[in-house]
Amino acid sequence: MQISVRFFTILREIVGKKEETLRFSSNQKVTVNSVLGKLSEQYGKEFREYIYDSKNGEVKGFLQLLVNGRSLSKSEGLNSELSDGDVVAILPPVSGG
């Protein structure tokens, strides 16, 4: 199973690329949370500090996570199960003016 992850702004600088393709065994249940965990192992401390709140260990509230261009459902959130070929995007807050 392959999942693509797209990075933007600061996170793109942290990982050094625009997109990453992760591979998982075909019998493994893959969730958004497991994708973030694998990326944390791969990219280390700076990635974890950007994604996770140091006080509670949860994904920081200002980040928006999309699966195939759609926001995660409120009911399943990080436990949303992914399918082969899905694309996860990690978006920073948007500001304008």
C-alpha distances in whole Angstrom, upper triangle without the diagonal:
4,7,10,13,17,20,23,27,28,24,23,26,25,22,23,21,20,16,14,10,8,6,5,6,5,9,9,10,9,12,14,16,13,12,16,16,14,16,19,19,18,21,23,26,27,23,24,27,26,24,25,29,31,33,31,27,26,24,27,28,29,25,24,20,19,15,16,19,20,22,20,22,25,24,21,20,18,17,16,12,10,8,5,7,9,12,14,17,20,23,27,30,31,35,37,41
4,7,10,13,16,20,23,24,21,20,23,22,19,20,17,16,13,10,6,6,5,6,9,9,12,11,12,10,12,13,15,13,11,14,15,13,14,17,17,16,18,21,24,24,21,22,25,24,22,24,27,29,32,30,26,25,22,25,26,27,23,21,18,16,13,13,17,18,20,19,21,24,24,21,20,18,17,16,13,10,8,5,6,8,9,11,14,17,20,24,27,28,32,34,38
4,7,10,13,17,20,21,18,17,20,19,16,18,15,14,10,8,6,5,7,8,11,12,14,12,12,9,10,10,13,11,8,11,13,11,12,15,16,15,17,19,22,22,18,19,22,21,18,21,24,26,29,27,23,22,19,22,23,23,19,18,14,13,10,10,14,15,16,15,18,21,21,18,17,15,15,13,11,8,8,6,5,5,6,7,11,13,17,20,23,25,28,31,34
4,7,10,13,17,18,15,14,17,17,14,15,12,10,7,6,4,6,9,11,15,15,18,16,16,12,13,11,14,13,10,12,14,12,11,15,16,15,15,19,21,20,17,19,21,19,17,20,24,26,29,27,24,22,19,21,22,21,18,16,13,12,10,10,12,14,16,16,19,22,23,20,18,16,17,15,14,11,11,9,7,6,5,6,8,11,14,18,21,22,26,28,31
4,7,10,14,15,11,11,14,14,11,13,10,8,6,5,6,8,11,13,17,18,20,18,17,13,13,10,12,12,8,9,13,11,9,13,15,13,13,16,18,17,14,15,18,16,14,17,20,23,26,24,21,19,16,17,19,18,14,13,10,10,9,10,12,14,14,14,18,20,22,19,16,14,16,15,15,12,13,12,10,9,6,5,6,8,11,14,17,19,22,25,28
4,7,11,12,9,8,12,13,11,11,9,6,4,7,9,11,15,17,21,21,24,22,20,17,16,13,15,15,12,12,15,14,12,14,17,15,14,17,19,17,14,16,18,15,14,17,21,23,26,25,22,20,17,17,18,17,13,12,10,10,10,11,11,13,14,15,19,21,23,21,18,16,19,17,18,15,16,15,13,11,7,6,5,6,9,12,15,16,19,22,25
4,7,8,6,5,9,9,8,9,7,5,6,8,11,13,17,19,23,24,26,24,23,19,17,14,16,16,13,12,15,15,11,13,16,14,13,15,17,14,11,14,15,12,12,15,18,21,24,23,21,19,15,15,17,15,11,11,11,11,13,14,13,15,15,16,20,22,24,22,19,17,20,19,20,18,19,19,16,15,11,9,6,6,7,9,13,14,17,20,23
4,6,6,5,8,10,10,10,9,7,9,12,15,17,21,23,27,28,30,27,26,22,20,17,18,20,16,15,18,18,14,16,19,17,15,17,18,15,13,15,16,12,12,16,19,21,24,24,22,20,16,15,16,14,11,11,11,12,15,15,14,16,16,17,21,23,25,24,20,19,22,21,23,21,22,22,20,17,14,12,8,7,6,7,10,11,14,16,20
4,6,5,7,9,10,11,10,9,12,15,18,20,24,26,30,31,33,31,29,25,24,20,21,22,19,17,20,20,16,17,20,19,16,18,18,14,13,16,15,12,13,17,19,21,24,24,22,21,17,16,17,14,12,13,14,15,18,19,17,19,19,20,24,25,28,26,23,21,25,24,26,24,26,26,23,21,17,15,12,10,8,7,10,11,12,15,18
4,5,5,6,9,10,11,11,13,15,19,20,24,26,30,32,33,30,29,25,23,20,20,21,19,16,19,19,15,15,18,17,13,15,14,11,10,13,12,9,11,14,16,18,21,22,20,19,16,14,16,13,12,14,15,17,20,21,20,21,20,21,25,25,28,27,23,21,25,25,26,25,27,27,25,23,19,17,13,11,10,8,11,13,14,17,20
4,5,5,6,8,9,9,11,12,15,17,20,22,26,28,30,27,25,22,20,17,17,18,15,12,15,15,11,12,15,13,10,12,12,9,7,10,11,8,9,13,15,17,20,21,18,17,14,13,15,13,11,13,13,15,17,19,18,20,18,19,23,24,26,24,20,18,22,22,23,22,24,24,22,20,16,14,11,8,9,8,12,14,16,19,22
4,5,5,6,6,6,8,10,14,16,20,22,26,28,30,27,26,23,21,18,19,19,16,14,17,16,13,14,16,14,11,14,15,12,10,14,14,11,12,16,19,21,24,24,21,20,17,17,19,16,14,15,15,16,18,19,18,20,20,21,25,26,28,26,23,21,24,23,24,22,24,23,21,19,16,14,11,10,10,11,14,15,18,20,23
4,6,5,7,9,11,13,17,18,22,25,28,31,33,30,29,26,24,21,21,22,19,17,19,18,14,15,17,15,11,14,14,10,10,14,14,11,14,17,19,21,24,25,22,22,19,18,20,18,16,18,18,19,21,22,22,24,23,24,28,29,31,29,26,23,27,27,27,26,27,26,24,23,19,17,15,13,13,13,16,17,19,21,24
4,6,8,10,12,13,16,17,21,23,26,29,31,28,27,24,22,19,19,19,17,14,16,15,11,11,13,11,8,10,10,7,7,10,11,9,11,14,17,18,21,22,19,19,17,16,19,17,15,17,17,19,21,23,22,24,23,23,27,28,30,28,24,22,25,25,26,24,26,26,24,22,19,17,15,13,14,13,16,18,20,23,26
4,6,8,9,9,13,14,17,20,23,26,28,25,25,21,20,18,18,17,14,13,14,13,9,10,12,9,6,10,11,9,8,11,13,11,12,15,19,20,23,23,20,20,17,18,20,19,16,18,17,18,19,21,21,23,22,23,26,27,29,27,23,21,23,24,24,22,24,23,21,20,17,15,14,12,14,14,18,20,22,25,28
4,7,9,10,14,15,19,22,25,28,30,27,28,24,23,21,21,21,17,16,18,16,13,14,15,12,10,13,14,12,11,15,16,14,16,19,22,23,27,27,24,24,21,21,23,21,19,20,19,20,21,22,22,25,24,25,29,30,32,30,26,24,27,26,27,24,25,24,22,21,18,17,15,14,16,16,20,21,23,25,28
4,6,7,11,13,17,20,24,26,28,26,26,22,22,19,20,20,16,16,18,16,13,15,16,13,11,15,17,15,13,16,18,16,16,20,23,25,28,28,25,24,21,21,23,21,18,19,18,18,19,19,19,22,22,23,27,29,31,28,25,23,25,25,25,22,23,21,19,18,15,14,13,13,14,16,19,20,23,25,28
4,7,11,13,17,20,24,25,28,26,25,21,21,18,20,20,16,16,18,17,14,16,18,15,14,17,19,16,14,17,19,16,16,20,23,25,28,28,25,24,20,20,22,20,17,16,15,15,16,16,16,19,19,21,24,27,29,26,23,22,24,23,23,20,21,20,17,16,13,12,10,11,12,14,17,18,20,22,26
4,7,10,13,16,20,21,24,22,22,18,18,16,18,17,13,14,16,14,12,15,16,14,13,17,19,17,14,17,19,17,16,20,23,25,28,28,24,23,20,21,22,21,17,16,14,14,14,14,15,17,18,19,23,25,27,24,22,20,22,20,20,17,18,16,13,13,10,10,9,10,13,15,19,20,23,25,28
4,6,10,13,17,18,21,19,19,16,16,14,16,15,11,12,14,11,9,13,14,11,11,15,18,17,14,16,19,17,16,19,23,25,28,27,23,22,19,21,23,22,18,18,15,15,14,15,16,19,19,19,23,25,27,24,21,19,20,19,18,16,16,14,12,12,10,10,10,12,15,17,21,22,25,28,31
4,7,10,13,15,18,16,17,14,15,14,16,14,10,12,14,11,10,14,15,12,14,17,20,20,16,18,21,20,18,21,25,27,30,28,25,23,21,23,25,24,20,19,16,16,14,14,16,19,20,19,23,25,26,23,21,18,19,18,17,13,13,11,9,10,9,10,12,14,17,20,23,25,28,31,34
4,7,10,12,15,13,14,11,12,12,13,11,8,11,11,8,9,12,12,10,13,16,19,19,16,17,21,20,18,20,24,25,28,26,23,22,20,22,24,24,20,20,16,16,14,15,18,20,20,19,22,24,25,21,20,17,17,17,15,12,12,10,10,11,10,11,13,14,18,21,24,26,30,32,36
4,7,9,12,10,12,10,13,13,15,12,10,13,13,10,11,15,14,13,16,18,22,22,19,20,24,23,21,22,26,28,30,28,25,24,22,25,27,27,23,23,19,19,16,17,20,22,22,21,23,26,26,22,21,18,18,17,15,12,12,9,10,11,12,13,16,18,21,24,28,30,33,36,40
4,6,8,7,9,8,11,13,13,10,9,13,12,10,12,15,14,14,17,19,22,23,20,20,24,24,21,22,26,27,30,27,24,23,22,25,27,28,24,23,20,19,17,18,21,22,22,21,23,25,24,20,20,17,16,16,13,11,11,9,11,12,14,14,18,19,23,26,29,31,35,38,41
4,6,5,9,9,13,15,16,12,13,16,15,13,16,18,17,17,20,22,25,27,24,24,27,27,25,25,29,30,32,30,26,26,25,28,30,31,28,27,23,22,20,21,24,25,25,23,25,27,26,22,22,19,18,17,14,13,12,10,13,15,17,18,21,23,26,29,33,35,38,41,45
4,6,8,9,13,16,17,14,14,18,18,16,18,21,20,20,23,25,28,29,26,26,30,29,26,27,31,32,34,32,28,27,26,29,31,32,28,27,23,22,19,20,23,24,25,22,24,26,25,21,22,20,18,17,13,12,10,9,12,14,17,18,22,24,27,30,33,35,39,42,45
4,7,9,13,16,17,14,15,19,18,17,20,22,21,21,25,26,29,30,27,27,30,30,27,28,31,32,34,31,28,27,26,30,31,33,29,28,24,23,20,21,25,25,25,23,24,26,24,21,21,19,17,16,13,12,11,11,15,16,19,20,23,25,29,32,35,37,40,43,47
4,6,10,13,13,10,12,15,14,13,16,18,18,19,22,23,26,27,24,23,27,27,23,24,27,28,30,27,24,23,22,26,27,29,26,25,21,21,18,20,23,23,23,20,21,23,22,18,19,16,14,14,10,10,11,11,14,15,17,17,21,22,26,29,31,34,37,40,44
4,7,10,11,9,11,14,13,13,16,18,18,19,22,23,25,27,23,22,25,25,22,22,25,27,28,25,22,20,20,24,25,27,23,22,19,18,16,18,21,20,20,17,18,19,18,14,15,13,10,10,7,8,9,11,14,13,16,16,19,20,24,27,29,31,35,38,42
4,7,8,6,7,10,11,11,13,15,16,16,19,20,22,23,20,19,22,22,19,19,22,24,26,23,20,18,17,21,22,23,20,19,15,15,13,15,18,17,17,14,16,18,17,13,13,10,9,8,6,6,8,9,12,11,12,12,15,17,20,23,26,28,32,35,38
4,5,5,6,9,10,11,13,14,16,17,18,20,21,22,18,17,20,19,16,16,19,22,23,20,17,15,14,17,18,20,17,16,12,12,11,13,16,15,14,11,13,14,14,10,9,7,5,5,4,5,9,11,13,11,12,10,13,14,17,20,22,25,29,32,35
4,6,5,6,9,10,11,12,14,15,16,18,19,19,15,15,17,16,13,14,17,19,21,18,15,13,11,14,15,16,13,12,9,9,8,12,14,13,12,9,11,13,13,10,8,5,6,6,7,7,11,13,13,10,10,8,10,10,14,16,19,21,25,28,32
4,5,5,6,9,10,10,12,14,15,16,17,18,14,13,15,15,11,11,14,16,18,15,12,10,9,13,14,16,14,13,11,12,12,16,17,16,14,11,13,14,14,11,9,5,6,8,9,10,14,16,16,14,14,11,13,12,15,17,20,23,26,29,33
4,5,5,6,9,10,11,12,14,15,17,18,15,13,17,17,13,14,17,18,20,18,14,13,12,16,18,20,17,16,13,15,14,17,19,18,17,14,16,17,17,13,12,8,8,10,10,10,13,14,15,14,14,12,14,14,18,20,22,25,29,32,36
4,5,5,6,9,10,11,12,14,16,16,13,12,16,15,12,13,17,19,21,19,16,14,12,16,17,18,15,15,12,13,12,14,16,17,16,14,16,18,18,15,13,9,10,11,10,9,12,13,13,11,11,9,11,11,15,17,20,23,26,30,33
4,5,5,6,9,10,10,11,13,13,10,9,12,11,8,10,13,15,18,16,12,11,9,12,15,16,12,13,11,13,13,16,17,17,16,14,17,18,18,15,13,9,11,12,13,12,15,16,16,14,13,10,11,10,13,15,18,21,24,28,31
4,5,5,6,9,10,10,12,13,10,9,13,13,10,10,14,15,17,15,12,12,11,14,17,18,16,16,14,16,16,19,21,21,19,17,19,20,20,17,15,11,12,14,14,14,17,18,18,17,16,13,15,13,17,18,21,24,27,31,34
4,5,5,6,9,10,13,14,11,11,14,15,12,13,17,18,21,19,15,15,14,17,20,21,18,18,16,17,17,19,21,21,21,19,21,22,23,19,17,13,14,16,15,14,16,16,17,16,15,13,15,14,18,19,23,26,29,32,36
4,5,5,6,8,11,11,8,9,12,12,10,12,16,17,20,19,15,15,13,15,18,19,15,16,14,16,16,18,20,20,20,18,21,22,23,20,18,14,16,17,17,15,17,17,17,16,14,12,13,12,15,16,20,23,26,29,33
4,5,5,5,7,9,6,6,9,10,9,10,13,14,17,16,12,13,12,14,17,18,15,17,15,18,18,21,22,23,21,20,23,23,24,21,18,15,16,18,19,18,20,21,20,19,17,15,15,13,16,17,20,23,26,29,33
4,6,6,9,11,9,9,12,13,12,13,16,16,19,19,15,16,15,18,21,22,19,21,19,21,21,23,25,25,24,23,25,26,26,23,21,17,18,20,20,19,21,21,21,20,19,17,18,17,20,20,24,27,30,33,36
4,6,10,11,9,10,13,14,13,15,18,19,22,21,18,18,17,19,22,22,20,21,19,21,21,23,24,25,24,23,26,27,28,25,22,19,20,21,21,19,21,20,20,19,18,16,17,16,19,20,24,26,29,32,36
4,7,7,6,8,11,11,11,13,16,17,20,20,17,17,16,17,20,20,18,19,18,20,21,23,24,25,24,23,26,27,28,25,23,19,21,22,22,21,23,22,22,21,19,17,16,15,17,18,21,24,26,29,33
4,6,6,6,9,10,11,12,15,14,18,18,15,16,15,17,20,20,18,20,19,22,23,25,26,27,25,24,27,28,29,26,23,20,22,23,24,23,25,25,25,23,22,19,19,16,19,19,22,25,27,31,34
4,5,5,6,9,10,10,12,11,15,16,13,15,14,15,19,19,17,20,20,23,24,27,27,28,26,25,28,28,29,26,23,20,23,25,25,25,28,28,27,26,24,21,20,17,19,18,21,24,26,29,32
4,6,5,6,9,10,12,12,16,17,14,15,14,14,17,17,15,18,18,21,23,26,26,26,25,24,27,27,29,27,23,20,23,25,26,25,28,28,27,25,22,20,18,15,16,15,18,21,23,26,29
4,5,5,6,8,11,12,16,16,13,13,11,12,15,15,13,15,15,18,19,22,22,23,21,21,24,24,26,23,20,17,20,21,22,21,24,24,23,21,19,16,15,12,14,13,16,19,22,25,28
4,5,5,6,9,9,12,13,9,10,9,10,14,14,13,16,15,18,20,23,23,23,21,20,23,23,24,22,18,15,18,20,21,21,24,25,24,22,20,17,16,13,15,14,17,20,23,26,30
4,6,6,7,7,11,12,10,11,10,9,13,13,13,16,16,20,22,25,25,25,22,21,24,24,25,23,20,17,21,22,24,24,27,28,27,25,23,19,18,14,15,14,16,19,21,25,28
4,6,8,10,13,14,11,11,9,8,11,11,9,13,14,17,19,22,21,22,19,19,22,22,24,22,19,16,20,21,23,23,26,26,25,23,20,17,15,11,12,10,12,16,18,21,24
4,7,9,12,12,9,8,6,6,9,9,8,11,11,14,17,20,19,19,17,16,19,19,20,18,15,13,16,17,19,19,22,24,23,20,18,14,13,9,11,10,12,16,18,22,25
4,6,9,8,6,5,4,5,9,11,10,13,13,17,19,22,22,21,18,17,19,18,20,18,15,13,16,18,20,21,24,25,25,22,20,17,16,12,14,13,15,18,21,24,28
4,5,6,5,5,6,5,9,10,11,14,15,19,21,25,24,23,20,19,21,19,21,20,16,15,18,20,23,24,27,29,29,26,24,20,19,15,16,14,15,19,21,24,27
4,6,5,8,9,9,12,14,15,18,19,23,25,28,28,27,24,22,24,23,24,22,20,17,20,23,25,26,30,31,31,28,26,23,22,18,19,17,18,22,24,27,30
4,6,8,11,10,13,15,16,19,20,24,26,30,29,28,25,23,24,22,23,22,20,18,21,24,26,28,31,33,33,30,29,25,24,21,21,20,20,24,25,29,31
4,6,9,9,11,15,15,18,18,22,24,28,27,26,22,20,21,19,20,19,17,15,17,20,23,25,28,31,31,28,27,23,23,20,20,19,20,24,25,29,32
4,7,9,11,14,14,16,16,20,22,25,25,24,21,19,20,19,19,18,15,13,15,18,21,22,26,27,28,25,24,20,20,17,19,18,19,23,25,29,32
4,6,8,11,11,13,13,17,18,22,22,21,17,15,17,15,16,15,12,10,13,15,18,20,23,25,26,23,21,18,17,15,16,16,17,20,23,26,30
4,6,9,8,10,10,13,16,19,19,18,15,13,15,14,16,14,11,9,12,14,17,18,21,23,23,20,18,15,14,11,12,12,13,17,20,23,27
4,6,6,9,11,14,17,20,19,18,15,14,16,15,18,16,13,12,16,17,20,21,24,26,25,22,20,16,15,11,11,10,11,14,17,20,23
4,6,8,10,14,17,20,18,17,13,13,15,13,16,16,12,12,16,17,20,21,25,27,26,23,20,17,15,12,11,10,9,13,15,19,22
4,7,10,13,17,19,17,16,13,14,16,15,18,18,14,14,18,19,22,22,25,27,26,22,20,16,14,11,9,7,6,9,11,15,18
4,6,10,13,16,14,14,11,11,14,14,17,16,12,12,16,16,19,19,22,24,22,19,16,12,10,7,6,5,6,10,13,16,20
4,7,10,13,11,10,7,8,12,12,15,14,11,11,15,14,17,17,20,21,20,16,14,10,8,6,5,6,7,10,13,16,20
4,7,10,9,8,6,6,10,11,14,12,9,9,12,11,13,13,16,18,16,13,10,7,6,5,6,9,11,13,17,19,23
4,6,5,5,4,6,9,12,14,13,10,10,13,11,13,11,14,15,14,10,8,6,5,7,8,11,13,14,18,20,24
4,5,5,6,7,10,13,14,12,10,11,12,9,10,8,10,12,11,7,6,5,7,9,11,15,17,18,22,24,27
4,6,9,10,12,16,17,15,14,14,15,12,12,10,10,12,9,6,5,6,8,11,13,17,18,19,23,24,28
4,7,9,12,15,17,16,14,15,17,14,15,13,14,15,13,10,8,8,8,11,11,14,16,16,19,21,24
4,6,8,12,14,13,12,13,15,12,14,13,14,16,15,11,10,9,9,11,12,15,16,16,20,21,25
4,6,9,11,11,9,11,13,11,13,13,16,18,17,13,12,10,9,10,10,13,14,15,18,20,24
4,6,8,7,5,7,9,7,10,11,14,17,16,13,12,10,11,11,12,15,16,17,21,23,27
4,5,6,5,9,10,8,11,12,15,19,19,15,15,13,14,15,16,18,18,20,23,26,29
4,6,5,9,10,10,13,15,18,22,22,18,18,16,16,16,17,18,18,20,23,26,29
4,6,9,9,9,12,15,18,21,22,19,19,17,19,19,20,22,22,24,27,29,32
4,6,5,5,8,11,15,18,19,16,17,15,17,17,19,21,21,24,27,30,33
4,5,6,9,11,15,18,19,15,15,12,14,13,15,17,18,20,23,26,30
4,5,8,10,14,17,18,14,14,11,13,12,15,16,18,21,24,27,31
4,6,9,13,16,17,14,15,13,15,15,18,20,22,24,28,31,34
4,6,10,13,15,12,13,11,14,15,17,20,21,24,27,30,34
4,7,10,12,10,12,12,15,16,19,22,24,26,30,33,36
4,7,9,6,9,9,13,15,18,21,24,25,29,32,35
4,6,6,9,11,15,17,20,24,26,28,32,34,37
4,6,9,12,15,18,21,25,28,29,33,35,38
4,7,10,13,16,19,23,26,27,30,32,36
4,7,10,13,16,20,22,23,27,29,33
4,7,10,13,16,19,20,24,26,29
4,7,10,13,16,18,21,24,27
4,6,10,13,14,18,20,24
4,7,10,12,16,19,22
4,7,8,12,15,18
4,6,9,13,16
4,7,10,14
4,7,10
4,7
4
